[in-house]
Amino acid sequence: MTTDALKFGLFIPQGWRLDLVGVDPADQWQRMLSVAQAADAGAWDSVWVYDHFHTTPQPTQEATHEAWSLMAALAASTDRVRLGQMCTCMGYRNPAYLAKVAATVDVISSGRLEFGIGAGWYEHEWRAYGYGFPGVGDRISALRDGVQIIQRLWAEGEASIESETFTVDGAICRPQPLQAGRDGKPRIPTWIAGGGEKRTLRYAAKWADATNFGGSPEQFARKRDILHAHLEREGRDPAEVRLTSNLNIVVRETEADAQRVVGEVNARADAALPAEHAGTGFSTKGAVVGTPQMVLDHVGALREAGLGTLIAYMPELAYDRTGMELYEREVMPALV
């Protein structure tokens, strides 16, 4: 199974993964913007941010720039690339408020927004910001209810809905998004992220325009098949839901050079992490660290399993764009 047109997304450095350590806070936005504008001028289809408040793998005092503030800024400072979050946590913002924020960003961007949404998982953030930390079932229920409110507000411009998790009573969403769905009503492409087989993928089959889950090519294919079974029960064509995944990549001309970059990335992270977590800033587990051919082999297998969009995270981009340029020059053309 292959897709006809593989699309390429890129995470910009944002601080969440300790990828702005050592950069003066006054200069961090310019570093982020320069990567986004380089992608905008190049062959990338989209740029992405994470929706997190504290750094990973451990909370530190390093900056983590807020996702939707960045969405608005990038909407106004890029021209072509699509703009996404992978993914917004439903529990961090009231869904009616989030629908209005997203619609505004869609207008600012002239209709270039992708809307990633998920149930959330980073317990430290939840509790630190006063959201508590509901059980996984309650978080997924909130995802279910919130997506319906958001999509109703986009489509109709107003909504009154009482659900298990949220209630809106005459909420107005004006402006509505510039983009439209298959029915012609205003709608931002909705990516429901997560690979939960019983609920998350079932909700994706109901309401998503794209999914996002990870794993090896074999694991990816399993999730694909489960999603397609849910889509069949919903009476939807599998072609209506784009399959996407994220991948951590460090690519250089030689594998030794790529490993050297990983060492540099983790040395920077170590400057911010507690000593007992040294070396954990960038994990190579599940990542591709090596040559363009190694990346091609891995991504090609995912493509054969139905991958439609790959979003690459490259941990060194705030300091060095060699890997980004190599990927654009040698990997992208071979996969189109």
C-alpha distance (Angstrom), angle and dihedral (degrees) to the residues before:
residue distance angle dihedral
M1 . . .
T2 3.81 . .
T3 3.76 136.8 .
D4 3.78 120.7 -124.7
A5 3.79 98.1 -133.6
L6 3.78 120.9 22.4
K7 3.79 111.1 -155.2
F8 3.80 125.8 -151.9
G9 3.78 127.0 -138.6
L10 3.80 129.3 -178.6
F11 3.80 131.4 -155.9
I12 3.77 112.3 -136.2
P13 3.83 118.7 -139.8
Q14 3.79 106.7 -92.9
G15 3.78 106.4 161.7
W16 3.79 97.5 -108.2
R17 3.79 92.5 105.2
L18 3.82 93.3 41.1
D19 3.80 89.8 -99.7
L20 3.82 96.7 136.8
V21 3.81 98.5 50.8
G22 3.78 111.2 142.3
V23 3.80 94.2 18.3
D24 3.80 112.5 117.8
P25 3.84 108.8 -112.8
A26 3.80 88.7 -124.8
D27 3.81 89.0 60.1
Q28 3.80 100.0 41.1
W29 3.79 97.5 89.5
Q30 3.79 91.0 53.0
R31 3.81 90.2 52.0
M32 3.80 90.8 50.8
L33 3.78 92.8 44.3
S34 3.80 93.7 48.8
V35 3.82 90.7 56.3
A36 3.80 92.0 47.0
Q37 3.79 92.7 48.1
A38 3.81 91.5 47.4
A39 3.82 88.2 54.0
D40 3.80 89.6 46.3
A41 3.80 90.4 53.7
G42 3.80 92.5 44.7
A43 3.79 136.9 55.4
W44 3.82 99.5 -74.4
D45 3.80 117.8 122.0
S46 3.80 98.1 -154.4
V47 3.81 145.9 3.0
W48 3.79 124.1 -141.9
V49 3.79 144.1 -163.6
Y50 3.80 133.7 -165.2
D51 3.81 122.8 -116.8
H52 3.80 101.1 -129.8
F53 3.79 136.7 123.1
H54 3.83 103.1 -161.2
T55 3.79 131.0 43.3
T56 3.79 125.6 -98.4
P57 3.05 145.6 -102.9
Q58 3.81 82.2 23.6
P59 3.80 131.5 6.6
T60 3.81 109.0 -104.2
Q61 3.79 137.6 164.9
E62 3.82 90.7 -99.3
A63 3.82 117.3 117.7
T64 3.81 121.6 -92.1
H65 3.79 109.5 -174.6
E66 3.81 116.6 -139.9
A67 3.79 115.0 -104.8
W68 3.79 104.1 -135.8
S69 3.81 93.5 42.9
L70 3.80 85.7 56.2
M71 3.80 91.1 47.1
A72 3.80 91.1 57.9
A73 3.80 92.8 44.6
L74 3.80 93.1 48.3
A75 3.79 91.4 45.9
A76 3.80 88.7 59.4
S77 3.82 97.0 41.7
T78 3.82 104.0 44.6
D79 3.78 129.6 60.9
R80 3.80 111.8 -163.8
V81 3.81 117.4 13.8
R82 3.76 120.7 91.4
L83 3.80 116.9 -116.5
G84 3.78 126.7 -134.5
Q85 3.79 147.7 163.8
M86 3.78 120.5 -140.6
C87 2.77 89.0 -135.6
T88 3.80 143.3 -13.3
C89 3.82 112.6 -153.7
M90 3.81 109.7 -127.1
G91 3.79 91.5 -149.7
Y92 3.81 95.1 59.9
R93 3.83 98.1 65.4
N94 3.77 136.1 28.4
P95 3.82 105.9 -102.9
A96 3.81 95.0 -127.0
Y97 3.80 89.7 52.4
L98 3.81 90.4 45.9
A99 3.81 91.5 50.4
K100 3.80 89.6 54.8
V101 3.81 93.8 46.5
A102 3.80 91.1 50.1
A103 3.80 93.1 46.7
T104 3.80 90.4 51.6
V105 3.81 91.7 50.1
D106 3.80 89.9 48.6
V107 3.80 89.4 55.8
I108 3.83 93.1 46.2
S109 3.81 89.9 50.9
S110 3.82 94.3 46.6
G111 3.79 90.5 -116.2
R112 3.82 102.3 -42.8
L113 3.82 101.1 123.4
E114 3.80 126.0 122.0
F115 3.82 113.5 -165.0
G116 3.81 114.2 -143.2
I117 3.81 116.1 -173.1
G118 3.80 134.8 175.6
A119 3.79 144.0 159.3
G120 3.82 96.8 -101.3
W121 3.79 130.4 -126.8
Y122 3.85 113.7 -167.8
E123 3.81 100.1 110.3
H124 3.81 95.9 -174.2
E125 3.81 91.0 59.3
W126 3.77 94.3 45.8
R127 3.78 93.5 52.9
A128 3.81 95.8 38.5
Y129 3.81 91.2 55.5
G130 3.79 94.1 46.2
Y131 3.80 98.8 -107.0
G132 3.80 94.7 120.2
F133 3.78 112.4 -140.9
P134 3.82 113.2 -93.1
G135 3.78 119.1 -158.7
V136 3.77 117.9 -89.8
G137 3.80 92.4 -101.4
D138 3.80 92.2 55.1
R139 3.80 91.6 46.3
I140 3.80 91.2 52.7
S141 3.81 90.4 47.1
A142 3.80 88.4 54.1
L143 3.82 88.6 51.7
R144 3.80 90.1 52.1
D145 3.80 94.1 48.8
G146 3.79 96.5 39.9
V147 3.80 95.4 52.1
Q148 3.79 90.8 54.6
I149 3.80 92.6 50.6
I150 3.80 92.2 47.3
Q151 3.77 95.2 48.4
R152 3.82 92.1 45.6
L153 3.80 91.2 51.7
W154 3.79 92.0 49.5
A155 3.79 93.7 47.4
E156 3.80 99.9 41.8
G157 3.81 103.3 22.7
E158 3.81 89.9 -130.3
A159 3.80 136.0 51.3
S160 3.79 142.8 -176.5
I161 3.80 110.8 -171.7
E162 3.79 132.4 154.9
S163 3.79 113.0 -162.4
E164 3.78 137.8 163.3
T165 3.80 91.0 -90.0
F166 3.81 110.1 20.8
T167 3.77 138.9 29.2
V168 3.80 126.8 -161.1
D169 3.79 122.4 180.0
G170 3.78 115.0 -168.1
A171 3.80 94.8 -23.6
I172 3.82 110.2 175.3
C173 3.81 123.9 -149.0
R174 3.77 108.8 -166.5
P175 2.94 125.8 -174.9
Q176 3.76 94.6 41.5
P177 3.81 117.3 -150.4
L178 3.79 118.1 -79.0
Q179 3.80 91.7 -134.7
A180 3.78 122.8 80.4
G181 3.78 137.4 -153.7
R182 3.78 129.6 -129.3
D183 3.79 90.4 -79.3
G184 3.79 91.3 56.4
K185 3.80 94.0 -112.7
P186 3.82 120.5 126.7
R187 3.79 110.5 -83.7
I188 3.79 137.2 151.9
P189 3.83 113.8 -141.1
T190 3.80 104.0 -94.3
W191 3.79 121.0 -145.0
I192 3.80 113.3 -166.2
A193 3.80 105.7 -160.5
G194 3.76 127.3 -153.3
G195 3.78 138.2 64.9
G196 3.80 101.7 -122.1
E197 3.77 102.4 145.8
K198 3.81 101.9 -154.9
R199 3.80 102.4 41.3
T200 3.81 115.9 2.9
L201 3.80 95.6 50.8
R202 3.80 89.9 41.6
Y203 3.80 90.6 54.8
A204 3.78 89.6 46.0
A205 3.79 88.4 55.3
K206 3.81 88.9 54.6
W207 3.80 102.5 42.9
A208 3.81 113.8 6.2
D209 3.77 132.1 103.6
A210 3.82 89.4 -168.9
T211 3.79 139.4 12.0
N212 3.80 129.2 -148.5
F213 3.79 123.5 -155.3
G214 3.77 135.0 142.7
G215 3.76 140.4 -147.2
S216 3.78 137.5 102.3
P217 3.80 119.0 -42.2
E218 3.82 88.1 -96.4
Q219 3.81 92.5 50.7
F220 3.79 90.5 45.2
A221 3.80 90.6 53.3
R222 3.80 91.0 51.2
K223 3.82 91.9 53.6
R224 3.80 89.2 46.1
D225 3.80 91.5 55.5
I226 3.81 92.5 48.2
L227 3.79 91.2 49.1
H228 3.80 91.1 49.1
A229 3.80 90.5 52.1
H230 3.80 89.6 53.5
L231 3.82 90.0 47.4
E232 3.79 90.8 52.5
R233 3.81 90.0 53.8
E234 3.82 89.0 50.3
G235 3.79 91.9 49.6
R236 3.80 92.2 -119.6
D237 3.79 127.5 139.9
P238 3.84 110.9 -116.7
A239 3.81 87.3 -133.8
E240 3.82 87.9 70.1
V241 3.83 92.7 67.7
R242 3.79 118.4 61.1
L243 3.81 116.1 -144.5
T244 3.81 113.2 -135.6
S245 3.77 138.6 172.5
N246 3.80 140.6 -177.0
L247 3.80 123.1 -127.8
N248 3.80 132.0 -170.9
I249 3.80 107.5 -134.9
V250 3.78 136.2 -177.8
V251 3.79 107.6 177.5
R252 3.80 128.5 -179.6
E253 3.79 136.4 151.3
T254 3.82 90.3 -92.8
E255 3.78 132.4 30.7
A256 3.82 90.2 -126.9
D257 3.79 90.8 56.9
A258 3.80 90.8 49.2
Q259 3.81 90.3 51.8
R260 3.80 89.0 50.1
V261 3.80 89.4 56.1
V262 3.81 90.7 51.2
G263 3.79 88.3 54.3
E264 3.80 91.0 51.8
V265 3.81 91.6 47.7
N266 3.79 92.4 52.1
A267 3.80 92.7 44.5
R268 3.81 88.9 58.4
A269 3.80 91.5 46.6
D270 3.79 90.9 49.1
A271 3.79 88.8 61.6
A272 3.81 88.4 65.8
L273 3.82 102.1 32.7
P274 3.81 127.5 82.9
A275 3.80 110.9 -97.8
E276 3.80 92.9 -109.2
H277 3.82 89.7 61.3
A278 3.79 96.8 49.5
G279 3.78 113.6 143.2
T280 3.80 95.2 21.6
G281 3.80 99.0 98.8
F282 3.80 93.9 97.5
S283 3.77 119.6 21.3
T284 3.78 118.4 -156.8
K285 3.81 90.7 -156.5
G286 3.78 107.0 117.8
A287 3.81 90.5 0.9
V288 3.79 129.4 114.7
V289 3.80 110.4 -125.9
G290 3.77 112.9 174.6
T291 3.78 145.3 45.6
P292 3.81 130.6 -7.6
Q293 3.81 88.7 -103.3
M294 3.80 91.1 56.0
V295 3.80 89.3 52.7
L296 3.79 91.1 46.7
D297 3.81 92.0 51.7
H298 3.81 93.1 51.7
V299 3.80 98.0 41.5
G300 3.78 91.5 42.2
A301 3.81 90.1 58.2
L302 3.81 90.3 50.7
R303 3.78 89.6 49.0
E304 3.78 90.3 53.3
A305 3.82 86.7 54.2
G306 3.79 90.7 56.2
L307 3.80 104.6 -87.8
G308 3.80 111.1 165.9
T309 3.81 102.2 176.8
L310 3.80 130.1 21.5
I311 3.81 117.8 -162.3
A312 3.80 110.4 -158.6
Y313 3.78 123.9 -152.2
M314 3.81 113.1 -160.2
P315 3.81 110.4 -177.1
E316 3.81 97.9 -155.8
L317 3.81 100.9 54.7
A318 3.81 97.3 109.7
Y319 3.82 88.4 60.2
D320 3.81 106.4 27.0
R321 3.80 132.1 16.1
T322 3.82 96.3 -170.4
G323 3.81 92.2 110.0
M324 3.78 93.5 46.8
E325 3.79 91.1 52.1
L326 3.82 92.9 45.4
Y327 3.81 91.1 49.7
E328 3.79 91.0 49.8
R329 3.80 92.0 47.4
E330 3.82 102.5 42.1
V331 3.80 109.7 15.6
M332 3.79 106.1 40.6
P333 3.83 98.1 51.3
A334 3.79 91.4 50.8
L335 3.83 92.7 54.5
V336 3.78 101.9 43.0
